[in-house]
């Protein structure tokens, strides 16, 4: 899979806390059957070994359908499982350091928790994956993000979409 041809149109971010006891792999399988085009594996509370095992099982399933796997927060896990990318938050490894480690072997996405974060350093944004809104509903996270709820629900700054206006 060529990295520049990743389809971000329906992007799943996994979260055990929202899974209601269902296995992450089962959720990924159902989501891909429903049309998901990219999967971000988010694991906040497991060991590195468990994260790697989970990622390998999901990557093995996704490979058949050509769906890319993005690993949340962990450059080491992304490299270990040969994921197509890694997504870094504001408190994770800095983008420039991650780029030194992974080079051009995978995409690197970054989180912008506010409009100011996104505009802070244009060179960082230019080198990272496209920016997308992370929530489709008003939540404590979207309220802290500084993005208007309508902006998140409109897919602000998503490829092929118009920018939304602030409220």
C-alpha positions as CSV (number, residue, x, y, z in Angstrom):
1,X,0.0,0.0,0.0
2,X,1.5,3.3,-1.0
3,X,1.2,5.8,1.8
4,X,0.1,8.7,-0.3
5,X,-3.0,6.7,-1.4
6,X,-4.5,6.2,2.1
7,X,-8.3,6.8,2.1
8,X,-9.2,8.7,5.3
9,X,-12.9,9.1,4.3
10,X,-14.2,6.8,7.1
11,X,-11.6,6.6,9.9
12,X,-12.1,4.4,13.0
13,X,-10.4,5.1,16.3
14,X,-10.7,2.2,18.6
15,X,-11.4,2.7,22.3
16,X,-11.8,-0.2,24.8
17,X,-13.7,2.2,27.1
18,X,-16.5,2.5,24.6
19,X,-16.5,-1.1,23.4
20,X,-19.0,-2.4,26.0
21,X,-17.0,-5.6,26.5
22,X,-16.6,-6.4,22.8
23,X,-13.2,-7.5,21.5
24,X,-11.4,-4.7,19.5
25,X,-10.8,-7.1,16.6
26,X,-14.5,-7.9,16.4
27,X,-15.3,-4.2,16.3
28,X,-12.7,-3.6,13.6
29,X,-14.1,-6.5,11.5
30,X,-17.6,-5.1,11.7
31,X,-16.4,-1.5,11.0
32,X,-14.5,-2.7,7.9
33,X,-17.5,-4.6,6.7
34,X,-19.4,-1.4,7.1
35,X,-17.0,0.6,5.0
36,X,-14.2,1.9,7.3
37,X,-11.2,2.8,5.2
38,X,-8.5,3.4,7.9
39,X,-8.1,2.1,11.5
40,X,-6.3,3.8,14.4
41,X,-5.6,1.4,17.2
42,X,-5.8,3.4,20.5
43,X,-4.6,1.6,23.6
44,X,-4.1,3.6,26.7
45,X,-4.1,1.0,29.5
46,X,-2.3,-2.2,28.4
47,X,1.2,-3.5,28.4
48,X,3.5,-3.0,25.4
49,X,3.3,-6.8,24.7
50,X,-0.5,-6.8,24.7
51,X,-0.6,-3.7,22.5
52,X,1.8,-5.4,20.0
53,X,-0.3,-8.6,20.0
54,X,-3.5,-6.7,19.5
55,X,-1.9,-4.6,16.7
56,X,-0.6,-7.7,14.9
57,X,-4.0,-9.5,15.0
58,X,-5.7,-6.4,13.6
59,X,-3.0,-5.7,11.0
60,X,-3.3,-9.3,9.8
61,X,-7.0,-8.9,9.3
62,X,-6.7,-5.5,7.7
63,X,-4.0,-6.6,5.2
64,X,-6.5,-8.7,3.2
65,X,-8.7,-5.7,2.5
66,X,-5.9,-3.2,2.0
67,X,-7.1,-1.1,5.0
68,X,-4.2,0.8,6.7
69,X,-3.4,0.6,10.4
70,X,-2.4,3.7,12.4
71,X,-1.0,3.2,15.9
72,X,-1.9,5.7,18.5
73,X,0.9,7.4,20.5
74,X,3.5,4.7,20.3
75,X,6.2,5.0,17.6
76,X,7.9,1.8,19.0
77,X,4.7,-0.3,18.5
78,X,4.1,1.2,15.1
79,X,7.6,0.2,14.0
80,X,7.4,-3.2,15.6
81,X,4.2,-4.2,13.7
82,X,5.1,-2.3,10.5
83,X,2.0,-0.2,10.7
84,X,1.2,2.3,7.9
85,X,1.3,5.2,10.4
86,X,1.5,6.5,13.9
87,X,-0.7,9.3,15.5
88,X,0.9,11.5,18.1
89,X,-0.8,13.7,20.6
90,X,0.5,17.0,22.0
91,X,2.1,15.2,25.0
92,X,3.6,12.4,23.0
93,X,7.0,12.3,21.1
94,X,7.6,15.5,19.2
95,X,7.0,15.3,15.5
96,X,10.6,16.1,14.5
97,X,12.0,13.3,16.7
98,X,9.4,10.8,15.4
99,X,10.4,11.7,11.8
100,X,14.1,11.0,12.6
101,X,13.1,7.6,13.8
102,X,10.6,6.5,11.2
103,X,11.8,8.6,8.2
104,X,9.4,8.1,5.3
105,X,8.5,4.6,6.3
106,X,5.1,5.6,7.6
107,X,2.7,8.5,7.9
108,X,2.7,10.6,11.1
109,X,-0.5,12.2,12.2
110,X,-0.6,14.8,15.0
111,X,-3.4,16.0,17.2
112,X,-4.2,19.7,17.3
113,X,-6.2,20.3,20.5
114,X,-7.1,23.9,19.4
115,X,-7.1,26.1,16.4
116,X,-4.0,27.8,17.9
117,X,-2.2,24.4,18.0
118,X,-3.0,23.8,14.4
119,X,-1.8,27.2,13.3
120,X,1.2,27.2,15.7
121,X,3.9,26.0,13.3
122,X,2.9,25.7,9.7
123,X,5.9,23.6,8.9
124,X,4.9,20.9,11.3
125,X,1.3,20.8,9.9
126,X,2.7,20.7,6.3
127,X,4.8,17.6,7.2
128,X,2.0,15.8,9.1
129,X,-1.0,13.9,7.8
130,X,-4.2,15.9,7.0
131,X,-6.0,17.5,10.0
132,X,-9.4,16.2,10.8
133,X,-11.9,16.9,13.5
134,X,-12.0,14.1,16.1
135,X,-15.5,14.2,17.5
136,X,-18.9,14.1,15.9
137,X,-20.8,15.0,19.1
138,X,-20.4,17.7,21.8
139,X,-18.3,16.3,24.6
140,X,-15.9,17.4,27.3
141,X,-13.1,16.8,24.8
142,X,-14.6,18.9,22.0
143,X,-15.4,21.7,24.5
144,X,-11.7,21.7,25.6
145,X,-10.5,21.6,22.0
146,X,-11.8,25.1,21.2
147,X,-13.4,23.9,18.0
148,X,-17.1,24.7,17.7
149,X,-19.3,21.6,17.9
150,X,-20.7,22.4,14.5
151,X,-17.1,22.5,13.1
152,X,-16.5,19.0,14.4
153,X,-19.8,17.7,13.0
154,X,-19.0,19.2,9.6
155,X,-15.6,17.5,9.3
156,X,-13.6,20.8,9.5
157,X,-10.6,20.8,7.3
158,X,-11.2,17.3,6.0
159,X,-9.8,16.8,2.5
160,X,-12.4,17.9,-0.1
161,X,-14.5,19.7,2.4
162,X,-15.0,23.5,2.9
163,X,-13.7,25.0,6.1
164,X,-16.4,25.7,8.6
165,X,-16.8,29.1,10.1
166,X,-16.4,29.7,13.8
167,X,-19.6,30.3,15.7
